[in-house]
């Protein structure tokens, strides 16, 4: 190959790299600017992606994509609304009761910690203990403020009332049209791929799809199963707010390990307020131990498996970053974007290990 052709190919690759980097920068900028109004569209896209395999199967039976889409979304939203209607009164009472029990919980924690504080005062002196109290208070205040800012950006940023209405009315419409035209949209995107790189890009999209499907579809089923297990178990043993804690822990199981640990600590805290004997604590631990054992031995291997390729720390970082930057929209986009970045990083590493920079040949 002549030097001119080599230079031309190098300039072509550099031009492609700048094009994709510029496109990514524009996409991130638009996402940041429009994050307050994108939530129903992102949620609709997630619903369409989640239900597309089922729509393909139903379409074969009913011979109409529009009819299949309408039937699937009708059943999907009917189940969600029915579950909310059935659970809302129970959850509302438990949330109210949990909030009312917080002052008593603070008193119990204070009484539990007080002997340790007095022991520290006898060992270190009052000045050192006071400095520790000040530092701990400052750290706790900063942590609460940081968590509050994230929750505010998720639930209040961008006019919560308008977001709620948009989720109720706009999201189902977006989901219908995206699910109905999903295959057409995929074909259109495929036609726009650079012809010389089309096969490579298709292979990466396929891996991204496998990663997202393995985590989102599989992990959503795992979260639902764990929520039912925890809520049922904690309710059976008679723990106050067991339904709320169990369902919340199942929902938080989307964040690997962190959700379970938070739910376990909350359950122990409530048990400390409610019970005086040891056996209820053992039963709470048994419920969470059963859920985690079932998850590790059956749920995650069969529903998620080894298709994901996303490290738990990377998922946690992506969710926290998405929430901090883009609110609830960022939470919805965190895992897909983390999947895309993970696939691209693995692809880049593969290319690097095959290149002269790595082999020296």
Protein Blocks (a to p, Z undefined) as FASTA:
>chain_A
ZZklmmmmmmmmmmmmmmmmmmmmmmmmmmmmmmmmmmmmmmmmmmmmmmmmmmmmmmmm
nopaklmmmmmmmmmmmmmmmmmmmmmmmmmmmmmmmmmmmmmmmmmmmmmmmmmmmmmm
mmnopklmmmmmmmmmmmmmmmmmmmmmmmmmmmmggpjklmmmmmmmmmmmmmmmmmmm
mmmmmmmmmmmpcfklmmmmmmmmmmmmmmmmmmmmmmmmmmmmmmmmmmmmmmmnopah
klmmmmmmmmmmmpghklmmmmmmmmmmmmmmmpmbfklmmmmmmmmmmmmmmmmmmmmm
mmnommnopafklmmmmmmmmmmmnommlmmmmmmmmmmmmmmmmmmmmmmmmmmklnoZ
Z
